[in-house]
Amino acid sequence: MTKTLLAWDPLPFPQGTSYYATDLADASSVAGLFRRAAHFRAHITAEGWRFLWTRYGAAALLEINRTAAWIYAETDVETLEQLTNRALIAGYDPASDRLRGYFERIELSEAVSL
């Protein structure tokens, strides 16, 4: 079984820190990751977002975000929109539970050109 990289932080130099499912298995670890992401230190992969949305769901991610003070928004709906947008940018759509990747873009571009 291979481990899937869910997030990465460039610190400590030079090798950085890789995060896998076991590293993000509790909310306090995710809050720490969100704090580092708030300072543009950590990057959450598409698979990482899939893991977070599947494991924690919207309500828990809102609470983790409050603890981490990562995304500030007027309402919970706006915060969820921001979390969703960040997942989409990384390549994961929480609404459809689909990953968007290189092969999907190739297939789409070939279908459009036909």
C-alpha positions in Angstrom: 0.0 0.0 0.0 1.4 3.4 -0.9 1.0 6.5 1.1 -0.7 9.4 -0.6 0.8 12.9 0.1 -2.0 15.1 1.4 -0.2 18.2 2.3 3.3 19.7 2.3 5.1 22.4 4.3 8.5 23.7 3.2 9.6 24.0 6.8 11.9 22.8 8.3 14.4 23.4 5.6 15.8 21.8 3.6 13.5 18.8 3.3 10.2 20.2 4.6 7.3 18.3 6.1 5.1 15.8 4.3 1.6 15.1 5.7 -0.2 11.8 5.2 -3.6 10.5 6.5 -2.1 9.5 9.8 -0.7 13.0 10.3 -4.1 14.6 9.8 -6.2 12.1 11.7 -7.1 14.5 14.5 -8.6 18.0 14.3 -5.7 19.7 16.2 -3.2 18.5 13.5 -5.5 19.9 10.8 -5.7 23.2 12.7 -1.9 23.4 12.8 -1.9 22.8 9.0 -4.5 25.5 8.5 -2.4 27.9 10.6 0.7 27.2 8.4 -1.5 27.6 5.2 -2.6 31.0 6.5 1.0 32.2 6.2 1.4 30.6 2.8 3.7 27.9 4.3 1.6 24.8 3.7 0.0 23.4 0.6 -2.9 21.0 0.7 -3.1 18.7 -2.3 -6.3 17.7 -4.1 -6.2 14.3 -2.3 -5.6 16.2 0.9 -8.8 18.2 0.4 -10.7 15.0 -0.4 -9.4 13.4 2.8 -10.4 16.5 4.9 -13.9 16.9 3.4 -14.5 13.2 3.7 -13.1 12.7 7.2 -14.4 15.9 8.8 -17.2 17.3 6.8 -18.3 20.9 6.6 -19.3 21.4 10.2 -16.0 20.1 11.6 -13.9 22.0 9.0 -15.7 25.2 10.0 -14.8 24.5 13.7 -11.2 23.7 12.8 -11.0 26.9 10.8 -12.3 28.9 13.7 -9.6 27.3 15.9 -6.9 28.0 13.4 -8.1 31.5 12.5 -7.2 30.8 8.9 -10.1 32.1 6.8 -12.0 35.1 8.0 -15.5 35.6 6.6 -18.7 37.3 7.8 -20.7 34.1 7.9 -20.2 30.3 8.0 -21.6 30.1 4.4 -18.9 32.5 3.2 -16.2 30.5 5.1 -17.5 27.3 3.5 -17.4 28.9 0.1 -13.7 29.9 0.7 -12.8 26.4 1.8 -14.6 25.0 -1.2 -12.8 27.4 -3.5 -9.4 26.4 -2.1 -10.2 22.8 -2.6 -11.3 23.5 -6.2 -8.1 25.4 -6.9 -6.1 22.4 -5.7 -8.1 20.1 -8.0 -10.8 18.6 -5.8 -14.6 19.3 -6.0 -16.3 18.6 -2.6 -19.7 18.8 -4.2 -19.1 15.9 -6.7 -16.2 14.2 -4.8 -14.2 14.3 -8.0 -10.5 15.0 -8.5 -9.6 17.1 -11.5 -6.2 16.2 -13.0 -4.0 16.3 -16.0 -5.7 13.4 -17.8 -9.1 14.9 -17.3 -8.0 18.2 -18.8 -6.5 16.4 -21.8 -9.7 14.4 -22.4 -11.8 17.6 -22.1 -9.6 19.5 -24.5 -9.7 16.7 -27.0 -13.5 16.4 -26.7 -13.9 20.2 -27.3 -11.7 20.1 -30.4 -13.8 17.4 -32.0 
